[in-house]
Amino acid sequence: MVLATVGESDLPQMGGSVTVGDETWEFSEAFLFGFPVNLGAGTEDYNMVLTDEGTGSIRFRYDVQTHRLTLVNIERGGEAADVDAGACGLQTEELGRLSPGAAIVELAIE
C-alpha cells in the first residue's frame, strides 16, 4: 500500500541520480527500512536498495543502534560486487518530515 500526502509541500519529490564510473544512474524513489529486507533466494538482507531499472542497483545497510548508513554492494548487469567498508563517504541531511516517523533526507555519496 502506498500512502501519499494530500496538500502542498515545500519538500522535494523522491528520486535522484548518482554517478557510477562514467554512467549516471537515475532513481525514482528510495525507502530506508529500520529492519533488513530480503530481495529473494540467494541475496543478503539490506535496509535500502536504489535501483536504476536496466542498469543496476546500490545496496545499503542501516545500523539502528548507531544510526549509521553503509554502502555495502553494487550490482550492474547481473553481477554484484561488495564495497569495502569506508570506500566511500555518505552524508545525509534531513530536509523535512512527512510525519513523526518519516523524514525526507538528501543522501550524498562520495
N, C-alpha and C positions, 0 to 999 in steps of 0.2 A: 504494500500500500504506500502511496506517495502522498504526502501532505504538502500543500502549497500555502504560503502566506497570502492572505487576501488583503489588499490595500497597497499603498505606496511605500517604498522604502528607498533609502539612500545607499543601501548595501549593494555591492556588485553582484552580478549573476555568477553562478558557479562556472568553473572551467578555466582554461588557460593553456599554456604551452611550455615546453621545456626543450632545450637543445640537447640532442644525444648524438655525439660525433658531429657529422655535418648535416644532420637531419633535424627538423623541428617537428616534434610530436604534439598534437593537439588533443586536449582532454575536455570533454563536455561537462564532466561532473567528478566529484570526489567526495567520499564519505569516510570518515575515520571512526572506526568502531572501538569502543573501550574493551572489547573482547576479541580474540582471534577468530577469523572465519576461514573455512577451508574451501578451496575452489574445486575440489574433486579428488578422486583417487590419484595418488602419486604426487600430490602437491603438498607444500608446507602450509602452515597456518600464518595468515597475515592480518594486520589490522586495517590496512588501506592499500588499495591497488588502483593505480591510474592506468587507464587503457586507451591507446590510440588504435582504434579498430583497423586491422590490416597492417599495422606496423609493429607494435609491441606493447609491453606493459612494464610498469615500475612498481615494485612491491616494498611496503614499509611495515615495520613492527612498531608498536607503541607500548611503552612500559608504563602501566598505570601507577606504579609506586613512585617513579621519578618524573613522570610526565614527559619522558624523552621519546622522540620520534627518530627512528633509524632507518635509512635506506639499506635494504638487505639483498635485493635481487632485481635484475633487469632481464627481460625476455624480449627477443627480437627474432621474428621469422621462425618461431617454434623452438628456438634454442635459448636456454636460460643460463645466466651467469651470476653467481653470488658476488656481492660487493664487499670488500674488506671493510671492517669497522673503521670509521674515521677517514675513509677515502674521499668523502665529500662533506661539506658543511650544509646544515639545514637551518634556516632561520624562519621563524613564524611570527606573524603579527596579527593579533585579533583586530578585526575591522568592525565588529558589532555582533550583537546577539539576536537570534531569532526567538529564543526562549531561554529560561534559566539553564537548560541543559544542552542547548545547541547554539554554537557560535559560527560565524563566518570568519575564516582565517586565511590570510595570504601566506603561502609557503614558497620560499625561495630556496632553490637547490644550487649549490656551488660546487 
